[in-house]
Amino acid sequence: MAFLRLLVMLYIIAVVGVIVLSWFPQRPDTAGWRLFVMLRRITDPVLVPIRRIIPPIGGVLDLSPTILLIVLFALYTVLH
C-alpha cells in the first residue's frame, strides 16, 4: 500500500506541476518547456478523457485538473 500511495502522490505532484507551469509562458527551447512537455505526457492520458466529459468553461477555464486532484486525494486517503 505504501508504494501505491507514493505513486498517487507523485501523480498529484505532476498534476500540480502542469497547473503551475501552464500559468507562465514558456519558450520551446528552455528547460521549463521540456519539463512542461514531460509532465503533460504523464498527465494527459488521464486528463484528456475528463476534458471530453467536462470541456473547458468558455474554452479557457479547464476544470479537469481540479477534478483529477479531488479523485487522487480521495484515492490517497483510501490507501492510507
Buried (B, 14 or more C-beta within 10 A) or exposed (E): EEEEBEEBBEBBEBBBBBBEBBEEEBEEEEEEBEBBEEBBEBBEEBBEEBBEEEEEEEEEEBEBBBBBBEEBEEBBEEBE
